[in-house]
């Protein structure tokens, strides 16, 4: 049995959360072929219908953004005992993403997922800072833009 890899779950979940790009105005889930290509690159067996995954993605993004009223959503998951160890055994793409989120919740890393507050960005990112205080997906881009905007506004007054 292979060891569980937290980084794999982080990467998979971030990729799924970021299938919608606010800056480019694109959504991988809008196009079946684009979705299948996306899923194939990530070794997702049967990717299913992307329209079925949109509610899960959107609910996870709402939850990550810390919105109080993130919608409740249910995903069928199976658990198995493999080599004497209980494991989540997703049978669908939705189950795969939810299993990653559950494992990261169990190890206490769910709150490290955040959504960039820049309205033009809204990129999901994983806060690797020690005190979990990172605000921007990138300080060089979104953080710098916001600081420059704030400076200009203060300079006007």
C-alpha positions as CSV (number, residue, x, y, z in Angstrom):
1,X,0.0,0.0,0.0
2,X,1.3,3.4,-0.9
3,X,1.6,6.2,1.7
4,X,-0.9,9.0,1.7
5,X,0.5,12.2,0.2
6,X,-0.9,15.4,1.7
7,X,0.7,17.5,-1.1
8,X,-1.1,15.4,-3.7
9,X,-4.5,16.2,-2.1
10,X,-3.6,19.9,-1.8
11,X,-2.6,20.1,-5.5
12,X,-5.6,18.1,-6.6
13,X,-8.0,20.2,-4.6
14,X,-6.4,23.5,-5.6
15,X,-6.6,22.5,-9.3
16,X,-10.2,21.6,-9.0
17,X,-11.1,24.9,-7.1
18,X,-9.3,26.8,-9.8
19,X,-11.1,25.3,-12.8
20,X,-12.8,28.7,-12.9
21,X,-10.5,31.6,-13.8
22,X,-12.0,35.1,-13.1
23,X,-9.2,37.0,-14.9
24,X,-9.5,34.9,-18.1
25,X,-13.3,34.5,-17.8
26,X,-13.0,30.8,-18.4
27,X,-14.4,27.7,-16.7
28,X,-13.0,24.2,-17.5
29,X,-16.4,22.8,-16.4
30,X,-18.1,24.7,-19.3
31,X,-16.6,22.4,-21.9
32,X,-16.8,18.5,-21.8
33,X,-13.7,18.0,-23.9
34,X,-11.7,20.5,-21.9
35,X,-12.8,18.9,-18.7
36,X,-11.8,15.4,-20.0
37,X,-8.4,16.7,-20.9
38,X,-8.0,18.4,-17.5
39,X,-9.0,15.1,-15.7
40,X,-6.7,13.0,-17.9
41,X,-3.7,15.2,-17.0
42,X,-4.5,14.5,-13.3
43,X,-5.1,10.8,-13.6
44,X,-8.8,11.0,-12.8
45,X,-10.3,7.8,-14.0
46,X,-13.8,8.4,-15.2
47,X,-14.3,12.2,-14.9
48,X,-18.0,12.2,-15.4
49,X,-20.2,15.1,-16.5
50,X,-18.6,18.4,-15.7
51,X,-22.0,20.0,-15.1
52,X,-22.5,17.5,-12.2
53,X,-19.3,18.7,-10.6
54,X,-20.0,22.5,-10.7
55,X,-22.2,22.5,-7.5
56,X,-19.4,20.7,-5.6
57,X,-16.7,23.0,-6.9
58,X,-18.8,26.1,-6.1
59,X,-19.8,24.9,-2.7
60,X,-16.1,24.1,-1.8
61,X,-15.1,27.5,-3.0
62,X,-17.8,29.2,-0.9
63,X,-16.6,27.1,2.1
64,X,-13.0,28.0,1.5
65,X,-13.9,31.7,1.2
66,X,-15.3,31.4,4.7
67,X,-18.8,32.3,3.6
68,X,-21.3,31.6,6.4
69,X,-23.9,30.2,4.2
70,X,-21.9,27.9,1.9
71,X,-24.4,25.4,0.5
72,X,-24.6,21.9,1.9
73,X,-23.8,19.2,-0.6
74,X,-23.6,15.5,-0.4
75,X,-21.2,13.2,-2.2
76,X,-21.2,9.4,-2.1
77,X,-18.0,8.0,-0.7
78,X,-17.0,4.5,0.0
79,X,-14.6,3.5,2.8
80,X,-12.5,0.3,2.6
81,X,-10.2,-1.7,4.7
82,X,-7.0,-2.2,2.7
83,X,-4.1,-4.1,4.2
84,X,-5.6,-3.6,7.6
85,X,-5.9,0.2,7.2
86,X,-9.3,2.1,6.7
87,X,-9.1,4.3,3.7
88,X,-11.5,6.5,1.7
89,X,-12.2,4.8,-1.7
90,X,-13.9,7.3,-4.0
91,X,-15.7,5.8,-7.0
92,X,-16.4,9.1,-8.8
93,X,-14.5,12.4,-9.6
94,X,-16.7,14.2,-7.1
95,X,-15.8,11.5,-4.5
96,X,-12.1,12.0,-5.3
97,X,-12.3,15.7,-4.6
98,X,-14.4,15.3,-1.5
99,X,-12.0,12.6,-0.1
100,X,-9.1,14.9,-0.6
101,X,-10.9,17.7,1.3
102,X,-11.9,15.3,4.1
103,X,-8.3,14.0,4.5
104,X,-7.0,17.5,4.7
105,X,-9.7,18.4,7.2
106,X,-8.7,15.5,9.4
107,X,-5.1,16.6,9.5
108,X,-6.1,20.2,10.3
109,X,-5.2,21.8,7.0
110,X,-8.6,22.7,5.6
111,X,-8.3,26.2,7.0
112,X,-5.2,26.7,5.0
113,X,-7.2,26.9,1.8
114,X,-8.2,30.5,1.0
115,X,-9.6,32.5,-1.8
116,X,-7.7,35.6,-2.9
117,X,-9.8,38.7,-2.0
118,X,-8.9,40.6,-5.1
119,X,-12.1,40.9,-7.1
120,X,-10.4,40.4,-10.4
121,X,-8.5,37.3,-9.2
122,X,-10.5,35.1,-6.8
123,X,-7.8,32.4,-7.1
124,X,-7.8,29.6,-4.5
125,X,-4.5,29.1,-2.8
126,X,-3.0,27.1,0.1
127,X,-1.6,29.2,2.9
128,X,1.8,27.6,3.8
129,X,2.7,30.4,6.2
130,X,3.5,29.3,9.8
131,X,0.7,31.3,11.4
132,X,-1.7,30.9,8.5
133,X,-2.1,34.6,8.0
134,X,-1.4,35.0,4.3
135,X,-4.1,37.0,2.6
136,X,-3.2,37.1,-1.1
137,X,-2.6,34.4,-3.7
138,X,0.5,36.3,-4.6
139,X,2.0,39.3,-2.8
140,X,3.9,40.2,-6.0
141,X,0.7,40.5,-8.0
142,X,-2.6,40.8,-6.1
143,X,-1.1,42.1,-2.8
144,X,1.1,44.6,-4.6
145,X,-1.9,45.9,-6.7
146,X,-4.0,46.3,-3.5
147,X,-1.3,48.1,-1.7
148,X,-0.7,50.4,-4.6
149,X,-4.4,51.1,-4.9
150,X,-4.6,51.9,-1.2
151,X,-1.6,54.2,-1.4
152,X,-3.1,56.1,-4.4
153,X,-6.4,56.5,-2.5
154,X,-4.6,57.9,0.6
155,X,-2.5,60.2,-1.6
156,X,-5.7,61.7,-3.1
157,X,-6.9,62.9,0.3
